[in-house]
Amino acid sequence: MIKYLGSKRRILPTLVETIGRIAGVRSVFDVFSGTARVGQALKARGYGVVGNDANAYAHTLAHCYIAAERRQMATAATALIDELNALPGKPGFITHTYCERSRFFQPHNGERIDAIRERIEQLALPPDLRAVILTALLEAADRVDSTTGLQMAYLKQWAPRSFQPIQLRLPALLNSAPGRPCRALGLEAREAAARVEADCAYLDPPYNQHSYLGNYHIWETLVRWDQPEVYGVACKRIDCRSRKSAFNSKVQAWQAFCELVAELRTPNLVVSFSNEGFIARGTMESLLARYGHLQTLTIDYRRYIGAQIGIHDPAGRRVGQVSHLRNTEHIYVVSREPIEALTKPVAAHQAARVSIGSPHDARVS
Ligand SMILES: C[S@@+](CC[C@H](N)C(=O)[O-])C[C@H]1O[C@@H](n2cnc3c(N)ncnc32)[C@H](O)[C@@H]1O
């Protein structure tokens, strides 16, 4: 899995267990699927899953991990990955833009990424196989990049992993359970909400102004392979300036969220939202309580790696520290039937402390 801001890796056990306690849930709609790891964990447990994300790279990850079936893909994908791993490098857009003009990859890897991506394009693969192979390429590139996990900047000194030769591996594909179909969409959240019926929706929207497209612009280019005009030190795609998500806007996020919840066609709902986000707990609870029985879990965990490393000037000198190194995530659970099980503690896991509250514990702010 790629390094990803806001990935739910560490709270996955709590999320899966929480969804498991909602009566009658057999299918889940992950509206902001990102790395697809939540949908992947649910598919592994036999749920029918629909994964959706507006960015092309995240849609590709959902296509690979949620929609594609291991039994149909594994043999062909393994053979193709072997072929791609044997290709010699050939400099192209990635080498020029992200190894010479900027320094996200070492040239020996940039040249191989160029050669592999060109070959994938020439092959005009069927959609499921294409998503699996592109995912293998994204994950391989992520293992040798020279960043802290965000593509708004690259490291001043090469990251140790960037010296390793890029190597594609078969993604951890899954088979869906009988009668529990899984699929992936690449739509704006509200548009997707109007189209999907499922027993439960999982909402993990961006919670602040930091755009996922801007933070993962190279993955977007690797998937689209449109060789866009770029700008700035990080060589971001020009459309980072125009393709904005309402959920990244302090002014628009609340209305977009209310519209999304109103549009959903799912009787149950689970929402992840940080205490640092645009929508305060009390405000969120006053909205969600209208849709069913509401409980809120609070999880305390370490912030992303960039926050751990601190604030640096362009010369790489540490000039400050971020205000705090821990993050609090609220998980709001809205169910058609009351969930008696949530009155017991959700299983504790290593990275996080979990507490449980009801709406009246929250301060409205
Ligand atoms: C917090 S991340 C989700 C992380 C995911 N749960 C995981 O564990 O990897 C939010 C995601 O929302 C997507 N996104 C942002 N705005 C969107 C919109 N308007 N419609 C659909 N997806 C959007 C971003 O591309 C990003 O992947």
The ligand as an SDF file (V2000), in Angstrom:
LIG
                    3D

 27 29  0  0  0  0  0  0  0  0999 V2000
   -8.9650   10.8970    3.9860 C   0  0  0  0  0  0  0  0  0  0  0  0
   -8.7480   10.3120    2.3520 S   0  0  0  0  0  0  0  0  0  0  0  0
   -9.4360    8.7070    2.4240 C   0  0  0  0  0  0  0  0  0  0  0  0
   -8.4610    7.7210    2.9990 C   0  0  0  0  0  0  0  0  0  0  0  0
   -8.9360    6.2890    2.9490 C   0  0  0  0  0  0  0  0  0  0  0  0
  -10.0350    6.0310    3.8620 N   0  0  0  0  0  0  0  0  0  0  0  0
   -7.7790    5.3520    3.2640 C   0  0  0  0  0  0  0  0  0  0  0  0
   -7.7970    4.6720    4.3030 O   0  0  0  0  0  0  0  0  0  0  0  0
   -6.8400    5.3080    2.4690 O   0  0  0  0  0  0  0  0  0  0  0  0
   -9.9270   11.2180    1.4370 C   0  0  0  0  0  0  0  0  0  0  0  0
  -10.0660   10.8260   -0.0240 C   0  0  0  0  0  0  0  0  0  0  0  0
  -11.1280   11.5890   -0.5970 O   0  0  0  0  0  0  0  0  0  0  0  0
  -10.8530   11.7960   -1.9730 C   0  0  0  0  0  0  0  0  0  0  0  0
  -11.6950   12.9520   -2.3710 N   0  0  0  0  0  0  0  0  0  0  0  0
  -11.4970   14.2550   -2.1200 C   0  0  0  0  0  0  0  0  0  0  0  0
  -12.5280   14.9910   -2.5430 N   0  0  0  0  0  0  0  0  0  0  0  0
  -13.4230   14.1230   -3.0830 C   0  0  0  0  0  0  0  0  0  0  0  0
  -14.7080   14.2720   -3.6680 C   0  0  0  0  0  0  0  0  0  0  0  0
  -15.2880   15.4800   -3.7680 N   0  0  0  0  0  0  0  0  0  0  0  0
  -15.3510   13.1740   -4.1080 N   0  0  0  0  0  0  0  0  0  0  0  0
  -14.7710   11.9350   -4.0040 C   0  0  0  0  0  0  0  0  0  0  0  0
  -13.5500   11.7490   -3.4610 N   0  0  0  0  0  0  0  0  0  0  0  0
  -12.8820   12.8220   -2.9910 C   0  0  0  0  0  0  0  0  0  0  0  0
   -9.3590   12.0190   -2.0230 C   0  0  0  0  0  0  0  0  0  0  0  0
   -8.8290   11.6760   -3.2850 O   0  0  0  0  0  0  0  0  0  0  0  0
   -8.8590   11.0950   -0.9040 C   0  0  0  0  0  0  0  0  0  0  0  0
   -8.3960    9.8790   -1.4150 O   0  0  0  0  0  0  0  0  0  0  0  0
  1  2  1  0
  2  3  1  0
  2 10  1  0
  3  4  1  0
  4  5  1  0
  5  6  1  0
  5  7  1  0
  7  8  2  0
  7  9  1  0
 10 11  1  0
 11 12  1  0
 11 26  1  0
 12 13  1  0
 13 14  1  0
 13 24  1  0
 14 15  1  0
 14 23  1  0
 15 16  2  0
 16 17  1  0
 17 18  1  0
 17 23  2  0
 18 19  1  0
 18 20  2  0
 20 21  1  0
 21 22  2  0
 22 23  1  0
 24 25  1  0
 24 26  1  0
 26 27  1  0
M  CHG  2   2   1   9  -1
M  END
$$$$
